[in-house]
Amino acid sequence: MNSSFNLRALAQAVFHRTLAAIDVESIVAARLRLDHDRLLIGEEICDLARYRRIIVIAIGKAAIPMARAVEDLVGDRLTDGLVVTNAQQEPGEFRTAPEMALASGAQVRGALRLPVLIGGHPLPNAASFEAAERALNILRANDATETLVLFLVSGGGSALFELPIDPGLTLDDLRGANEVLVGCGAVISEINVVRRHLSAVKGGKLAASAPASRQISLYISDVNSDDLTAVASGPTLPDSSTSEDFHRIIARYDLLKKFPPRVASVIETGKVWSRSQLRGLTGAPEKEASEGRALDKSRSHHLLLDNRLALAEARCIAEGDFGLVVEVADDLVEGDVQEMALIHLERINALREKRPGQTVCLLSGGEVICPVRGKGQGGRNQEFLLRAALSLEKFGRREIVMLSAGTDGIDGYSPAAGAIADDSTIRRAESAGISPESYLRDSDSFNFFKALGDAIITGPTGNNVRDLRIFLAH
């Protein structure tokens, strides 16, 4: 391979084959087995014959394929439940953030037996509130030792499934607070600490509504390794953060001045949930044991898929299918968007110099930190690539192809999953009279890449294990 065109095709092939390899329904079906009345999940064995009721509550961007796999497995044993996920937008259908928000309020019925509600993302909507209320009602009405609850939890659930801790807070209040959070520059772990303290269902409070039931939680994780409390803000795991952590984050990003007045008032008057209250309801310890071990004999937690596993699949594909020399930068997970762009360029150049004459591939995953500064359509993946493309000149604009995209198919407020860029990106933009810097200032990276034909549009994938970044060079 001796052209950037071939490298572009190769980068996209690695990305799309990786998405296929981490198909959620296939992953769940492979990890769960049914042996007569015994449900097998890894080393755990659950005797379904002991339960009169089996309830499934699926929350997040991967909720539909997770629920479908579980429905196929348990069949007629399923008695009740609910699925809440994000709006299903078709590939290539360009819609603005307000249009997507309006569309996301509808209720959808598909091939699933369970009802499906479409919550709002990245901000909650009325259906997000309805979903949380319905789930709480189902759990409370069926709470008994003869009930098995299967919680299927994936990323995106923080906005899709929500109810305020104080009934005086409105949907607009929560939407305003979330809008501030996603644009303030905080990393996802910090954002989720704030969300958990302001929520009536996060931080273990959903599971606490059915303390007598047997509970099994399955996770598709979009957060840092082993931090299951942050997936959808941990509706089935006790919050390990403290009120001191909460108030430190509030102060760090000056959130009291930025939040809607009623949200600020709830915080100032101390009407947030404390761990002692949750412990009193559930009898659970303050911290969850690592690697998905049970809180107690009635609860267990299993991680099925995360970014590490996605990167492992990407490496197998890049090496096995295409014979690339691959390095996985597992230390490049989170960081300032500009700094991360430069570090990735330095790493791919170093790898190329180390393996001259070969096609090399640098893989990384996670989420860069990308505060919103303008009113355009964009996302962290596309801004990361725009900044990297602008920085290529420092490296002699040598032949490098860069792809960065979300495994959920959604990048920020744009309809794209991400984009692809190379040493020709800035040159082609300037020839077309497009100013990269102006798009960057307006946080409008999507329209920059759309104009060049380099936006990657997949539509929602039914998955969510953070972002994949693929850098290729000769």
Backbone hydrogen bonds, N-H to C=O, Kabsch-Sander energy under -0.5 kcal/mol:
donor,donor_aa,acceptor,acceptor_aa,energy
7,L,3,S,-1.8
8,R,4,S,-2.6
9,A,5,F,-2.2
10,L,6,N,-2.3
11,A,7,L,-2.8
12,Q,8,R,-2.1
13,A,9,A,-2.0
14,V,10,L,-2.4
15,F,11,A,-2.1
16,H,12,Q,-2.7
17,R,13,A,-2.4
18,T,14,V,-1.9
19,L,15,F,-2.2
20,A,16,H,-1.9
21,A,17,R,-2.1
22,I,18,T,-1.5
23,D,20,A,-1.2
27,I,23,D,-2.2
28,V,24,V,-2.9
29,A,25,E,-2.3
30,A,26,S,-1.8
31,R,27,I,-1.6
32,L,28,V,-2.0
33,R,40,L,-2.2
35,D,33,R,-0.5
35,D,38,R,-3.0
36,H,34,L,-0.6
38,R,35,D,-2.2
39,L,37,D,-0.6
39,L,46,C,-3.3
40,L,33,R,-3.2
40,L,38,R,-0.6
41,I,39,L,-0.5
41,I,44,E,-2.3
42,G,31,R,-0.9
44,E,41,I,-2.3
46,C,39,L,-2.7
47,D,45,I,-0.5
48,L,37,D,-3.0
48,L,46,C,-0.9
50,R,47,D,-1.5
51,Y,48,L,-1.8
52,R,146,E,-1.8
53,R,146,E,-1.8
54,I,77,R,-0.6
55,I,148,L,-3.0
56,V,80,D,-1.8
57,I,150,L,-2.2
58,A,56,V,-0.5
58,A,82,L,-2.7
59,I,152,L,-3.2
60,G,84,V,-1.9
61,K,155,G,-2.9
63,A,60,G,-1.6
66,M,62,A,-2.0
67,A,63,A,-2.9
68,R,64,I,-2.7
69,A,65,P,-2.0
70,V,66,M,-2.0
71,E,67,A,-3.0
72,D,68,R,-2.4
73,L,69,A,-1.3
74,V,70,V,-2.8
75,G,71,E,-2.3
77,R,74,V,-1.8
78,L,75,G,-1.7
79,T,54,I,-2.8
80,D,54,I,-1.3
82,L,56,V,-2.1
83,V,115,P,-2.1
84,V,58,A,-2.5
85,T,117,L,-2.2
89,Q,87,A,-1.0
93,E,90,E,-1.9
94,F,92,G,-0.9
95,R,93,E,-0.7
100,M,96,T,-2.4
101,A,97,A,-2.3
102,L,98,P,-2.2
103,A,99,E,-2.3
104,S,100,M,-1.6
105,G,102,L,-1.1
106,A,103,A,-1.2
108,V,116,V,-1.4
116,V,108,V,-0.8
117,L,83,V,-3.0
118,I,106,A,-1.0
119,G,85,T,-2.0
119,G,117,L,-0.9
128,S,125,N,-0.6
129,F,125,N,-1.4
130,E,126,A,-2.5
131,A,127,A,-2.8
132,A,128,S,-1.8
133,E,129,F,-2.4
134,R,130,E,-2.8
135,A,131,A,-2.5
136,L,132,A,-2.4
137,N,133,E,-2.2
138,I,134,R,-2.5
139,L,135,A,-2.5
140,R,136,L,-2.5
141,A,137,N,-2.2
142,N,138,I,-1.2
143,D,140,R,-0.7
147,T,144,A,-1.8
148,L,53,R,-2.7
149,V,147,T,-0.5
149,V,214,R,-3.2
150,L,55,I,-3.4
150,L,148,L,-0.5
151,F,149,V,-0.7
151,F,216,I,-2.7
152,L,57,I,-2.7
152,L,150,L,-0.6
153,V,151,F,-0.7
153,V,218,L,-3.1
154,S,59,I,-2.3
155,G,220,I,-0.9
155,G,464,N,-0.6
157,G,154,S,-1.2
159,A,156,G,-1.1
160,L,156,G,-1.9
161,F,157,G,-1.8
162,E,128,S,-1.2
165,I,198,L,-2.3
169,L,166,D,-2.4
174,L,170,T,-2.2
175,R,171,L,-3.0
176,G,172,D,-2.5
177,A,173,D,-2.3
178,N,174,L,-2.6
179,E,175,R,-2.5
180,V,176,G,-1.9
181,L,177,A,-2.2
182,V,178,N,-2.6
183,G,179,E,-0.8
183,G,180,V,-0.5
184,C,180,V,-0.6
184,C,181,L,-1.0
186,A,181,L,-0.5
190,E,187,V,-0.6
191,I,187,V,-2.3
192,N,188,I,-2.5
193,V,189,S,-1.3
194,V,190,E,-1.7
195,R,191,I,-2.3
196,R,192,N,-2.6
197,H,193,V,-1.7
198,L,194,V,-1.2
199,S,196,R,-1.0
200,A,163,L,-3.4
203,G,233,S,-2.5
204,G,234,G,-2.5
205,K,202,K,-1.2
206,L,201,V,-1.5
206,L,235,P,-0.9
207,A,235,P,-1.9
208,A,204,G,-1.8
209,S,205,K,-0.5
209,S,206,L,-1.2
210,A,207,A,-1.8
213,S,210,A,-1.0
214,R,147,T,-2.5
215,Q,298,S,-3.3
216,I,149,V,-2.7
217,S,300,S,-2.7
218,L,151,F,-3.0
219,Y,302,H,-2.5
220,I,153,V,-2.3
221,S,219,Y,-0.6
221,S,305,L,-2.9
227,D,224,N,-1.8
228,L,226,D,-1.0
230,A,227,D,-1.7
231,V,228,L,-1.1
233,S,230,A,-1.8
234,G,231,V,-2.1
237,L,234,G,-0.8
239,D,203,G,-1.1
246,F,242,T,-2.2
247,H,243,S,-2.6
248,R,244,E,-2.1
249,I,245,D,-2.1
250,I,246,F,-2.2
251,A,247,H,-2.1
252,R,248,R,-2.6
253,Y,249,I,-1.9
254,D,251,A,-1.3
255,L,250,I,-2.7
258,K,254,D,-0.6
259,F,255,L,-2.9
263,V,260,P,-0.5
264,A,260,P,-2.3
265,S,261,P,-2.3
266,V,262,R,-2.1
267,I,263,V,-2.0
268,E,264,A,-2.6
269,T,265,S,-2.3
270,G,267,I,-1.2
271,K,266,V,-2.4
273,W,197,H,-1.3
278,L,274,S,-1.5
279,R,275,R,-2.8
280,G,276,S,-1.7
281,L,277,Q,-1.2
282,T,278,L,-2.2
283,G,279,R,-2.5
293,R,290,S,-1.1
296,D,299,R,-0.6
299,R,296,D,-1.6
300,S,215,Q,-1.6
301,H,292,G,-1.4
302,H,217,S,-2.5
304,L,219,Y,-2.7
304,L,302,H,-0.6
305,L,219,Y,-1.1
310,A,306,D,-1.8
311,L,307,N,-2.6
312,A,308,R,-2.0
313,E,309,L,-2.0
314,A,310,A,-2.5
315,R,311,L,-2.5
316,C,312,A,-2.1
317,I,313,E,-2.3
318,A,314,A,-2.8
319,E,315,R,-2.8
320,G,316,C,-2.9
321,D,316,C,-0.5
321,D,317,I,-1.8
322,F,317,I,-1.0
323,G,319,E,-1.2
324,L,318,A,-2.4
325,V,359,T,-2.2
326,V,324,L,-0.7
327,E,361,C,-2.5
329,A,327,E,-0.7
329,A,363,L,-3.3
330,D,328,V,-1.6
332,L,329,A,-1.6
333,V,331,D,-1.2
337,V,369,I,-1.8
340,M,336,D,-3.0
341,A,337,V,-1.8
342,L,338,Q,-2.0
343,I,339,E,-2.5
344,H,340,M,-2.3
345,L,341,A,-1.8
346,E,342,L,-2.4
347,R,343,I,-2.5
348,I,344,H,-2.4
349,N,345,L,-2.0
350,A,346,E,-2.2
351,L,347,R,-2.4
352,R,348,I,-2.1
353,E,349,N,-2.2
354,K,350,A,-1.7
355,R,351,L,-1.5
357,G,474,H,-0.6
358,Q,355,R,-1.5
360,V,358,Q,-0.6
360,V,473,A,-2.8
361,C,325,V,-3.1
362,L,471,F,-2.8
363,L,327,E,-2.6
363,L,361,C,-0.5
364,S,469,R,-1.8
365,G,332,L,-0.6
366,G,467,D,-1.2
367,E,333,V,-1.4
369,I,335,G,-3.2
370,C,368,V,-0.6
373,R,371,P,-0.5
376,G,442,D,-2.7
378,G,376,G,-0.6
383,E,379,G,-2.5
384,F,380,R,-2.3
385,L,381,N,-2.0
386,L,382,Q,-2.3
387,R,383,E,-2.6
388,A,384,F,-2.1
389,A,385,L,-2.9
390,L,386,L,-2.1
391,S,387,R,-1.4
392,L,388,A,-0.7
392,L,389,A,-0.8
394,K,391,S,-1.4
395,F,392,L,-1.8
396,G,393,E,-1.8
397,R,392,L,-2.5
398,R,395,F,-0.8
400,I,398,R,-0.7
401,V,472,L,-2.5
402,M,421,A,-3.3
403,L,470,I,-2.5
404,S,419,A,-1.8
405,A,468,L,-2.2
406,G,417,A,-2.6
407,T,466,R,-2.2
409,G,406,G,-1.6
411,D,416,A,-1.9
412,G,410,I,-0.6
413,Y,378,G,-1.8
414,S,411,D,-1.8
417,A,456,I,-3.0
418,G,456,I,-1.2
419,A,404,S,-1.8
420,I,454,D,-1.7
421,A,402,M,-2.9
423,D,400,I,-0.7
425,T,422,D,-1.5
428,R,424,S,-2.8
429,A,425,T,-2.0
430,E,426,I,-2.6
431,S,427,R,-2.0
432,A,428,R,-1.4
433,G,430,E,-1.3
434,I,429,A,-3.0
435,S,433,G,-0.5
439,Y,435,S,-1.6
440,L,436,P,-2.2
441,R,437,E,-2.5
442,D,438,S,-1.4
443,S,440,L,-1.5
444,D,439,Y,-2.9
446,F,377,Q,-1.9
447,N,377,Q,-0.8
448,F,444,D,-1.3
449,F,445,S,-2.3
450,K,446,F,-2.9
451,A,447,N,-1.8
452,L,448,F,-1.0
453,G,449,F,-0.6
453,G,450,K,-1.1
454,D,449,F,-2.9
455,A,449,F,-0.7
456,I,418,G,-2.5
457,I,455,A,-0.7
458,T,456,I,-0.6
461,T,408,D,-1.5
465,V,466,R,-0.6
467,D,366,G,-1.9
468,L,405,A,-2.7
469,R,364,S,-2.7
470,I,403,L,-3.2
471,F,362,L,-2.6
472,L,401,V,-2.9
473,A,360,V,-1.8
474,H,399,E,-0.8
